[in-house]
Amino acid sequence: MEKARVWLENNGSYSEGVKLLEALGGKIADYTPYLTTMLVPPAAKQKLREAVESRLPNIIAQPITANEPEVVNQYRNIGRRLLKQQADLHSKMKVAATDTERYLLAEQLMEEVIPEIDRVYDAIRDYEQHHVVPPPPEMDAVRVAASKLMKVKYLSDRISRLRRWIDTGAKDKQPLTEAEKAGFKEEITEKEAALEALRIELGLKNQGDNENTYQAE
């Protein structure tokens, strides 16, 4: 049980999780195909986590040790919140009403949540393995701001692409269906709202979402 708790707390490797599930008496046939692949889909890793958790209820209620620096405990708490957010996004993707909604949820998962999970647990592992105490989470503000600026650029480029596809009636030289056009228009609305929120948060001048402000490559 202790090994499984540590694995969950530290977002351990996929292969280790499969071994733990087998040791706990779980069926691993659905998980073994990804043991030989270079990349494990986030959905597969989440499914494995849920399988392990289902055999060990309430195992992540307490920190691994009370003697570690407070900053490491802060990272653990952040990690727990991120893992919960990851699970929540996966649940929402399963019941999403449209492909556009699923796309936006998957985008948030892949571009925001999973990179943060990796960053947080890399810091925890550095402490556990090399006794390197990470900086306080609040000192990461510069990195977060830079990431948000990159997000502004990405959103602007994506909106420009979507508008171009709608205007030309084609994507990658393939004619768009009316359903695809409607989905792209819905995505534009979502992304324009997210872009405006980021500009306000970062104190950027609103450039009117001019299509020519950012041109896609």
Beta strands, then each sheet from edge to edge (+ up, - down):
strand 1: 170-171
strand 2: 174-175
sheet 1: 1+ 2-
end
